[in-house]
Amino acid sequence: MEQKRVKELAVTAAKVRLECLEAINACHSGHIGGALSAADILTVLYFEKMKNLDPENPKNPDRDRLVLSKGHCTGALYPVLALKGYFPVKDLKTFRHIDSYLSGHAEMKHVPGVDMSTGSLGQGLSAAAGMALAAKLDKKPYRVFAVMGDGEIEEGQIWEAAMAAAKYKLDNLVGFVDVNGLQIDGTTEEIMPSEPLDEKWEAFGWNVLKIDGHDLRAISDAVDAAGECSGKPTMILAKTVKGKGISFMENKVMWHGNTPDEEEYQKAKAELTARLLELEG
Amino acid sequence: MAEFISTRVAYGRALKKFGGQNPDIVVFDADLACCTKSEGFGQAFPERFFNVGIAEANMVGMAAGMAAAGKIAFVHSFAMFSAGRAYDQVRNSVCYPHLNVKIVGSHAGLSVGEDGATHQCIEDIGLMRVIPGMTVLCPCDANETEAAVKAAIEQNGPCYLRLGRAEVENITANLPGYHFELGKGTTLADGKDVTIAATGLMVQNAVKAAEILKKEGISARILDIHTIKPLDTELIVKAAKETGAIVTTEEHNVLCGLGGAVCEAVSRYCPVPVIRHGVDDRFGKSGKYEDLMVRYGLTPEKIAECAKEAVSLKAGQAG
């Protein structure tokens, strides 16, 4: 990927973070920490890697698909979809509002561009595997992406899906674990240690890649590398920072589901705006 | 000579038959294909059959993904596991996005027999019918099972299909004028004194109960309620008005099943005495199917007793 393109994606990711903050601030509700940690992954996927996306025809049967298994991180997904053109950016201000179609957790029936309804943790990888299996059955070339949290993979269903995806040789399935090291009650290390993640996924029959989840080029390269791997699914372990981009939120457990007060909002907005101007300038 | 066949066996044949006609049908099982009878489809159409191991949650989730990609996905396990263990997945991955997944629960109720309480699901009708948008089917015999499978395929959206292990008489096969329509109950016998609304294998017992009652001068109307959701409220309320009392009977807990559904309907439109007959809010146990049915009172005689009680309540209400 050319440096110019990397910079364009960085600008988009900065806009996603700003819209994320605005949406969550407008409803004083949402999961900002995990949204910010996954923002770069989602930006690269939707704006660079996923094929046959058509905001005018969101259900195009040949499109690549994405399942946001960590379904609470709509704070990142919805801004990405809005900036991609699936629905008006101004609608993000209605996020989680009673009269809005922009639900708290990812919802496929009413939010254009969402491929699977999620929210109950641990279910998305199975759905993504089902879609990937359907692609194999129909002999279609589309790929399916699943984005999980590192807390989320404590759910047993993830490992059921891991076995099934390997059994069916779903090399058109690419998973991401957003390894930010935190979950709602504390660090993953203290709540339920899950390392060594690479050895676990490898033992389950997956091709495993480890990257910096905020390195846009690395994300893109990993997705390309996954495409080169035949006969097994790929899991990309993306080391991230929860709350990435807002200094006082980074690596803080409390910003899993807390929302900023007015002072914090202004400070966060200033930081994200400065970052965007810097990238655009 | 009456034909006896379990609804799971009839189901297996129907799935293979209709599966052959519709290439969009995909089938999942969780290492019980030999028992749920999905194996017949699997042998005929191996490329569309996926045995995902003993992992019901993932099975339901994968089926949801398949349905999201345009397939009609059938998932199979014992009712205890397809409706019970995978409840969250059925609710959130299938029903909330209203995906075209058919949840099959075989070996429902006490008639599983010797396997005992852990496998005798008596809560599945309740679990499934409280989910918004879910269709709940509980056919009584082989003929009705085939019709139910066809209807489930033709209907776009989630559906729960309750099946049994016990061999039951194929009573609707040669019934004059029998016609299956999803969401519509069938009147198997007309009557004026009391209505017996039955589902699953209790339909056959209800028919026998009506014969007992007839000898005692009580005229019972028999309703076969194969679709518990959406309930045929019109038929139930009409029966409430015309007979004045209802007995519901099901191989299920007396809570939240057909009895609950009927009470909800009549309490709004035509309150009449309703006796809910079924498993009296307790777990099953190991034993032979026939012995269990007697021990738990799932017999024509008990239904007849409930009917007489319902008639007496009607008299009390009038006084």
Interface residues (C-beta under 8 A of the other chain):
Chain A: P61 R65 V67 E107 M108 K109 D115 M116 S117 T118 G119 S120 G122 Q123 G124 L125 S126 A127 A128 A129 G130 M131 A132 L133 A134 A135 L137 D138 V144 G156 Q157 E160 A161 M163 A164 K167 Y168
Chain B: V26 E47 R48 F50 V52 G53 A55 A57 N58 M59 V60 G61 M62 A63 A64 G65 M66 A67 A68 A69 G70 K71 A73 D88 Q89 R91 N92 S93 Y96 P97 H98
